[in-house]
């Protein structure tokens, strides 16, 4: 079920209302059934795949907690391999098989071509990582194994963040699922604000921009470099608003029932370097890789050459997490290389500036520089294949002209400018917190304006959320 669908318009209030009407001891049943219904709106039979991984990790965590040190690691490995194998079969098998076929042709080896034509279950990468974080936390004795299968299932299935995150840790979400939630007006109020804001930036900003971006990417060779630049920068805002919109709606839905999910974005386009960008972008994923992969490899407590390897491993895996395509591997690798270069540069070259004006100018320059770099790397994220990446960059070089041969409607620029102003106003804060500082007249004027813009300017195309395919 899509957050921006008619079905969800009825689903959300009914689920929330029933949640507060029924007794606490029955709420987990209600939420689990509701989450199953939410997920089964996509491909119903894939609910069994989700419960397969849930069962594996539920049992593994209990065995890990009961076992001595000699068997703990074995059960952890079994759990990780089993859960990741499900992800591999549905998401990576055909990619692996295709590359093995190419390699066999090069070396002259007879490789039997096998394909499994399966549709990737919605959000498989997200709930796989959430499930794995639980098992790892139990293994490290930082969280007790959950004995209640229904409560644990709800931790993985919780509908607000089931499909596209945020990727929660058991210490936050699983612990909350056992708490008795009372009706608090501020939770409903703040939750609805976040849902409204999320729908606004998704349906009004992201979806309108998407139409322009699709035209550029459909045939980039026909446009001037200036027009392509516009397309690249617009896509940066499209993917940001699209994913921020989903995360904000998810947080709002959970908040309406008294549950707190982690913030997934903190104004990433105000970052001064790549390292800061990943501290502000898709935070639940970047912290997952930091805690469970980067630290496990030794982090930065190793020699420089090993640290460089650690960074590259983390970024390449994170790129591959997004999709079974060499474009995503290049996306992660590019970020890793830039992260290393900037970190080493900042580590060895210290520039102290006392003049506030000059300091502000340099910070502004760094922010613009980082945004431009990130926008160019997003080509690797958006492109369908390596050939399309090649065509785009060749078009930039071969059609290098100041002439603009791609017209973008004034409303797009107007809506984009409105979002940039909002993003500046929300720097290091959140929409619901920001609204709390306003008087009721300003708040309701703002709500009315956003509702009006959603009704009038929502794209005629109901674009699915970009991260649904991950």
Secondary structure, DSSP 8 states (H G I E B T S, - for coil): --TTSHHHHHHHHHHHHHHHHS-HHHHHHHHHHHHHHHHHTT-GGGHHHHHHHHHHHHHHHHHHHHS-HHHHHHHHHHHHHHHHHHHIIIIIHHHHHHHHHHHHHHHT-------------TTHHHHHHHHHHHHHHHHTTSS-----HHHHHHHHH-HHHHTT-----TTTHHHHHTS-----HHHHHHHHHHHHHHHHIIIIIIHHHHHHHHHHHHSGGGS-HHHHHHHHHHHHHHHHHHHHHHHHHHHHHHHHTT-------S-GGG-SSHHHHHHHSSHHHHHHHIIIIITTTTTTSS-HHHHHHHHHHHHHHHHHHH-SSHHHHHHHHHHHHHHHHHHHHHHH-------HHHHHHHHHHHHHHHHHHHHHHHHHHH-SSHHHHHHHHHHHHHT--S-------HHHHHHHHHHHHHHHHTTTS-HHHHHHTS-HHHHHHHHHHHHHHHHHH--SS----GGGG-
